[in-house]
Amino acid sequence: MYLFKQFLISYFFCLLLQSLKIVVEAQNIQQCPNPTEISPCTCSIKKNGLDVICEFTDFNHISKAMDGLKGRQNSIIFYLKLRHNNMPKLQGFVFLGLDIHHLTIHNSSLAVVEETSLSSIGKALTQLDISQNSLASVPSAALKTLHQLLILNINHNKITTIHKKAFEGLDTLEILTLYENKISVIESDAFRGLDKRKLKRLNLGGNELLHIPTSSLSSLDMLKKLEMQENRISVIKEGDFEGLKHLDSLGLAHNQLNEIPARAFSHLTLLNSLELEGNQIIRVDPDAFIGLEENLQYLKLGDNNLHTVPSDALRRLHRLRHLDLRANNISNLLEDSFTGYGDSITFLNLQKNILRTGSVFGQSSERNETRCLLQFHLERVTVITRKYVFRIGNALALGGVETV
């Protein structure tokens, strides 16, 4: 028995020593170089590795700093942030010998990314941010080796065309954002390589698209969120969103739409949120929202040119919770404006309309407005009108809350 106890003590002591050795080795690995070796860059130690920042310098100094980092074998650079620099070209093999997980090259006049510039970090890199630069096209040749990449940010560049197979090789990509470029053309098969049931979010907002690029989007059948706000799209039609069967959120705000036609979203049966504010919409077809009956809960139609609540179109949306109709030209509410769907709404925004005295919200009496809202089957709703916020669920009106 004594020998067994001695064995256990020795065994656990060895385990403790081994654990301490692992901790010490890990701490030794994650050590920053001498500041003089990587100047003008700086280094700090984070939980998952090193955080290296190089700002307001040029490529030559950055290259020398990378050489200083290469002297630390087995180091993990969890964040490498190159910001506000003068580096129009990212040269080949500049990161050779480094283990980089998150790379940011932001606001650095980057116009050329050489084919071999990222190849050496392709097995480790999970996030790449090359936003606010001078790229005129997607640097496809350099990106194709990034087989572990999850997030790619190319916002605020000068890209005009997304060419065929622009992202081929990015098998694991989940988020792609191309906001605020100058994109007017997206070729068919532009997103080939991203259609392997991985891409979840795509941001094409702030560009110069004139229509929905159906032929390039239709293969992204696992896409959850599509953002196309702030483009120049003037028409949408049935079939434009075919193939996007798992889409949960669609942003079309601040385009040039003047009508929502019948069955425009009929393929988006899982859609939960639809943003259409800031267009020029004057008409919503009664069959516009066919296909959205079971899941749509959030609908933004504010800042358009609607003269009435599009009740016929909304009536089929029996799960609708939030309805934004602010800043339209709605002057009257009919008795059946919310019949068939009003009992599910919990938030209704009618600010900045032209509701006349005598209509439901034109009356100055809080009691009258509450009574009328109950009559309109809005028992659960919080209503924001021109001057008041009303919580109708318990028949309590909170008057005097300025909203404009």
Order of alpha helices (4+ residues) and beta strands (2+ residues): alpha-alpha-beta-beta-alpha-beta-beta-beta-beta-beta-alpha-beta-beta-beta-beta-beta-alpha-beta-beta-beta-beta-beta-beta-alpha-beta-beta-alpha-beta-beta-beta
